[in-house]
Amino acid sequence: MRMEMKPIGFARTDAETVPRHWTVSDVKGMLVIDESYMEGLKDIHPGQRIVVIFHFHKSPKFTPHFLVQKPPHRNRKAGVFSTCSPIRPNPIGMSVLQVVSVQKNTVYVKGLDMLNGTPILDIKPHMEFARCQSVDG
């Protein structure tokens, strides 16, 4: 099976370095979305959180050597699927960002942990508490 994904936009920031994870980031930046998708941004508002799916475009090619890695904040090695390492079989990342403002096709955000130029694959709403409703209501 072959899958193909195309970026809907790119992350932009003036920060020279970004934290390893969004939970410890105060970095401000923007998500510049292709104008053909601009209408899809119409219900994103300042103050809300969004989930951003992106491509770790600067990560080295994954090999079985990377199945176990030592994260910089741990004192032992761990399996890749229990880490936030950008070196993954499918180099896909996820961040939950705070929306500062939206202007046309640009979403200004806080909490960025992506490098300048990172390809954005998708944006989803962040759901703190999802309610499940039974069939009976």
SESEPA-586617 format. One line per 10 residues: number of its first residue (from 1); for each residue x, z negated, y of N, C-alpha, C. Coordinates in pm, whole numbers, plus 50000, padded with zeros to 5 digits. Layout:
# residues N
NUM	X,Z,Y,X,Z,Y,X,Z,Y ~ ...
//
This chain:
# residues 137
1	50084,50000,49883,50000,50000,50000,50089,50000,50124 ~ 50053,50082,50218,50127,50089,50343,50035,50046,50456 ~ 50086,49963,50545,50010,49920,50662,50086,49960,50787 ~ 50012,49995,50887,50075,50030,51013,50006,49955,51126 ~ 50084,49893,51211,50031,49823,51327,50099,49878,51451 ~ 50022,49886,51558,50076,49931,51686,50054,49820,51788 ~ 50151,49795,51873,50133,49691,51975,50019,49726,52070 ~ 49949,49621,52113,49846,49638,52216,49906,49609,52353 ~ 50028,49557,52355,50097,49525,52479,50227,49454,52451 ~ 50287,49397,52555,50417,49333,52543,50423,49206,52626
11	50496,49107,52577,50520,48984,52652,50625,49011,52759 ~ 50606,48950,52874,50703,48960,52984,50732,48821,53036 ~ 50860,48792,53056,50902,48665,53114,51038,48683,53178 ~ 51064,48604,53281,51195,48603,53344,51287,48501,53279 ~ 51232,48419,53189,51312,48315,53124,51421,48379,53038 ~ 51542,48328,53052,51653,48379,52972,51649,48328,52830 ~ 51597,48207,52812,51578,48151,52679,51437,48094,52671 ~ 51384,48095,52551,51250,48038,52530,51259,47938,52415 ~ 51175,47836,52418,51175,47739,52308,51140,47806,52175 ~ 51177,47741,52068,51154,47795,51934,51006,47795,51896
21	50925,47712,51960,50785,47701,51921,50698,47675,52043 ~ 50577,47728,52046,50487,47713,52160,50448,47568,52188 ~ 50451,47481,52089,50410,47342,52111,50506,47265,52200 ~ 50626,47317,52220,50724,47249,52304,50765,47335,52424 ~ 50681,47431,52461,50716,47525,52567,50632,47503,52693 ~ 50700,47510,52808,50634,47513,52939,50664,47646,53009 ~ 50722,47739,52936,50763,47868,52994,50640,47949,53035 ~ 50646,48002,53156,50538,48088,53205,50580,48234,53186 ~ 50480,48316,53164,50505,48458,53147,50374,48532,53150 ~ 50377,48653,53101,50256,48733,53101,50249,48821,52977
31	50128,48853,52942,50102,48949,52836,50048,49073,52905 ~ 50127,49178,52906,50086,49302,52970,50025,49389,52862 ~ 49894,49404,52869,49818,49474,52766,49797,49619,52809 ~ 49806,49711,52714,49783,49852,52742,49647,49868,52810 ~ 49643,49948,52915,49521,49964,52993,49402,50012,52910 ~ 49428,50081,52799,49317,50128,52715,49242,50012,52650 ~ 49302,49891,52648,49238,49772,52590,49188,49675,52697 ~ 49198,49711,52823,49167,49619,52932,49025,49561,52924 ~ 48928,49640,52887,48792,49589,52880,48780,49475,52779 ~ 48863,49474,52677,48862,49368,52577,48908,49234,52630
41	48966,49230,52749,49013,49105,52810,48906,49040,52898 ~ 48788,49101,52912,48692,49059,53014,48640,48917,52999 ~ 48643,48857,52883,48592,48721,52865,48702,48617,52846 ~ 48824,48653,52879,48935,48557,52877,48945,48496,53017 ~ 48945,48361,53022,48937,48291,53150,49051,48190,53166 ~ 49089,48162,53291,49191,48060,53317,49150,47927,53255 ~ 49248,47859,53198,49225,47728,53138,49201,47733,52988 ~ 49157,47846,52937,49133,47853,52793,49263,47878,52718 ~ 49259,47850,52590,49373,47878,52502,49343,48002,52421 ~ 49447,48082,52400,49433,48201,52318,49541,48201,52211
51	49508,48260,52098,49603,48277,51989,49660,48417,52003 ~ 49791,48426,52010,49858,48555,52026,49937,48583,51899 ~ 49907,48696,51838,49979,48741,51718,50081,48844,51766 ~ 50206,48827,51725,50311,48915,51775,50412,48950,51666 ~ 50500,49043,51699,50602,49091,51606,50737,49032,51646 ~ 50804,48968,51550,50941,48917,51574,51036,49038,51572 ~ 51038,49113,51679,51109,49241,51683,51262,49228,51685 ~ 51315,49112,51712,51460,49093,51718,51515,49025,51592 ~ 51427,48994,51497,51471,48924,51376,51547,49017,51282 ~ 51645,48962,51211,51716,49044,51112,51623,49081,50996
61	51659,49186,50927,51580,49231,50811,51576,49119,50707 ~ 51458,49095,50652,51441,48990,50552,51500,49034,50419 ~ 51572,48941,50355,51623,48961,50219,51593,48832,50142 ~ 51601,48835,50009,51575,48712,49932,51662,48594,49974 ~ 51775,48622,50035,51864,48516,50086,51789,48423,50183 ~ 51690,48477,50254,51617,48400,50355,51494,48327,50300 ~ 51473,48329,50168,51358,48256,50111,51369,48106,50135 ~ 51493,48056,50143,51518,47916,50176,51611,47914,50297 ~ 51569,47841,50401,51645,47837,50526,51654,47694,50575 ~ 51752,47671,50662,51765,47538,50723,51727,47549,50871
71	51606,47504,50904,51567,47506,51045,51657,47415,51128 ~ 51680,47449,51254,51771,47369,51336,51725,47226,51361 ~ 51597,47198,51348,51546,47064,51374,51529,46981,51247 ~ 51567,47034,51132,51557,46960,51005,51697,46937,50949 ~ 51709,46834,50867,51841,46807,50808,51851,46858,50665 ~ 51756,46941,50625,51761,46999,50491,51700,47138,50492 ~ 51728,47211,50386,51672,47345,50372,51526,47336,50330 ~ 51451,47442,50363,51309,47447,50329,51270,47591,50298 ~ 51167,47606,50220,51115,47739,50190,51061,47804,50317 ~ 51082,47933,50330,51044,48005,50451,50897,47986,50488
81	50809,47972,50388,50667,47961,50419,50627,47821,50466 ~ 50722,47729,50468,50695,47596,50524,50771,47577,50655 ~ 50817,47687,50713,50890,47682,50839,50828,47778,50941 ~ 50874,47767,51062,50832,47859,51169,50941,47963,51196 ~ 51029,47982,51102,51140,48076,51119,51089,48216,51155 ~ 51159,48283,51247,51123,48421,51278,51171,48519,51172 ~ 51253,48473,51079,51304,48560,50972,51211,48544,50853 ~ 51119,48641,50838,51010,48632,50740,50993,48766,50669 ~ 50928,48764,50551,50903,48892,50482,50827,48992,50571 ~ 50728,48944,50643,50658,49023,50744,50680,48949,50876
91	50760,49005,50965,50801,48931,51085,50689,48918,51188 ~ 50588,48840,51150,50472,48818,51237,50474,48675,51288 ~ 50455,48659,51417,50451,48528,51478,50314,48499,51536 ~ 50289,48371,51564,50163,48329,51622,50190,48216,51721 ~ 50129,48227,51838,50142,48123,51939,50004,48093,51997 ~ 49985,47969,52037,49864,47930,52109,49907,47905,52253 ~ 49857,47989,52343,49901,47985,52482,49788,47946,52575 ~ 49823,47884,52687,49727,47846,52790,49716,47961,52890 ~ 49595,48006,52915,49573,48114,53012,49577,48055,53153 ~ 49663,48111,53238,49674,48070,53378,49581,48156,53464
101	49586,48287,53441,49497,48379,53512,49496,48513,53441 ~ 49398,48595,53477,49388,48730,53423,49369,48824,53541 ~ 49457,48923,53550,49447,49022,53657,49459,49160,53595 ~ 49348,49231,53595,49339,49364,53534,49384,49356,53388 ~ 49494,49421,53353,49540,49425,53214,49652,49325,53186 ~ 49668,49225,53272,49775,49127,53256,49716,48986,53243 ~ 49755,48919,53136,49714,48781,53113,49835,48693,53143 ~ 49825,48610,53246,49934,48518,53281,49916,48392,53196 ~ 50024,48349,53132,50015,48240,53036,50124,48136,53057 ~ 50101,48019,52998,50199,47910,52996,50215,47867,52850
111	50339,47833,52814,50368,47791,52677,50434,47900,52596 ~ 50486,48000,52665,50543,48117,52599,50664,48080,52514 ~ 50667,48132,52393,50784,48116,52305,50829,48252,52253 ~ 50797,48356,52328,50832,48493,52291,50936,48547,52388 ~ 51023,48629,52338,51124,48691,52423,51060,48800,52509 ~ 51124,48829,52621,51080,48939,52704,51079,49067,52621 ~ 50968,49139,52624,50958,49264,52549,50898,49250,52411 ~ 50860,49128,52371,50802,49108,52238,50670,49185,52227 ~ 50655,49266,52121,50531,49340,52101,50415,49248,52062 ~ 50303,49261,52133,50181,49184,52104,50094,49268,52010
121	50053,49208,51899,49970,49279,51801,49821,49250,51819 ~ 49786,49128,51860,49646,49092,51874,49633,48964,51956 ~ 49515,48944,52012,49481,48821,52083,49346,48775,52028 ~ 49338,48646,51999,49215,48588,51945,49183,48461,52022 ~ 49057,48418,52020,49025,48291,52085,49077,48176,52002 ~ 49118,48068,52069,49161,47948,51998,49039,47861,51977 ~ 49014,47823,51855,48898,47742,51822,48946,47603,51783 ~ 48929,47506,51871,48971,47369,51842,48892,47312,51725 ~ 48759,47323,51735,48671,47270,51632,48572,47378,51596 ~ 48586,47432,51477,48491,47534,51434,48377,47467,51361
131	48257,47502,51400,48139,47446,51332,48096,47541,51222 ~ 48076,47487,51106,48024,47564,50996,47875,47529,50981 ~ 47798,47629,50977,47655,47607,50965,47611,47648,50825 ~ 47528,47566,50763,47480,47600,50630,47377,47712,50640 ~ 47348,47773,50528,47250,47880,50522,47114,47829,50568 ~ 47084,47703,50540,46955,47645,50578,46949,47608,50726 ~ 47059,47615,50795,47058,47587,50938,47098,47448,50969
//
